[in-house]
């Protein structure tokens, strides 16, 4: 009997795993509380991962795998959960990594975020950065803050994501969610376009290149509250990363911009609980 991906996704949800890895030559592997757990199945064959990929990827994403060797997208598993999917080739064969994205948005209390952060969410303009290593919960923290603004403020929120992970319903605010490769071609262009659409708040999934950093600073400078992420581990490193992205002759000007419009850096990591079961977010906040 062929192993179906739905069976594996159900196990991911039931065991409260963060990730599922499907690679040829090894049984399916979960990541639970930061550790890998190999499931009791036969090692996967190339035809298994190929079939599973085709069962969840659209024709456009399948075409992208053929053309460039990989793709990323969101996948809804019924009413249980969403997954961020990364399909890639290794040794010429299909591999899949899937990150669990619960439908339920967490509250400030549930993720342990300081009440002082709520004050920042009422600012009319400025840049708020959430930083930390991959898998530290940055996306969840951003989603929690956006949900709070959506609940308590009359405003238009634009999010730019790759891919969309958490879905936001319109509440007191309006939330327009754009996905790279579907609605917009790049973070930088989406920011520029978004500025023409009467936004109050913008959330940029990641400041991954110079054009995006430049556009995000421009958005904050022109009177918008902007949120984004960086893969840094502290406030000082975050500021250096932004400034170092620019040519030397522009760095002094950018340093002035950052000092004027950066209103908070929230650095986070996931640490094991003292009980030994599960992990908890630890935050370092610079305001």
NORTA-V95373 format. One line per field, one symbol per residue. phi: phi as a letter, one per 20 degrees, with the letter a starting at -180 (. if undefined). burial: b if it has 9 or more other ideal C-beta (glycine too) atoms within 8 Angstrom, else e. A space follows every 50 residues. Layout:
BEGIN
phi = ???
burial = ???
END
This chain:
BEGIN
phi = .ffdfgfffffgffeleebcdccfnbfgcddclndecefecfgfdgffff ffgffcefgfffffffecnaacaecedldeadcedcdbdblndfccdcdf cffffeegffemegfffgfffdffbpddddcqfgnenffffgffffffff fdceaddddccbefdeedefdfeddddddfnddbebgffffffffedled ccddgaeebgffgffffffffenceddbcbecdafffffffffffeggfd ffffffgffedfdacdebbedffffndnccfddccdc
burial = eebebeebbbbbbebebebbbbbbeebbbbbbebeebebeeeebeeebbb bbbeeebeeebbebbeeeebbbbbbebeeebbbbbbbbbeeebbbbbbbb beeeebebeebebeeebbebbebeebbbbbbbeeebbbbbbbbbbbbbbb bebebbbbbbbbbbbbebeeeebebbbbbbeeebebbbbbbbbbbebebb bbbbbbbebebbbbbbbbbbbeebbbbbbbebebbebbbebbbeebeeee beebbebbeebbbbbbbbbbeebeeeeebebebbbee
END
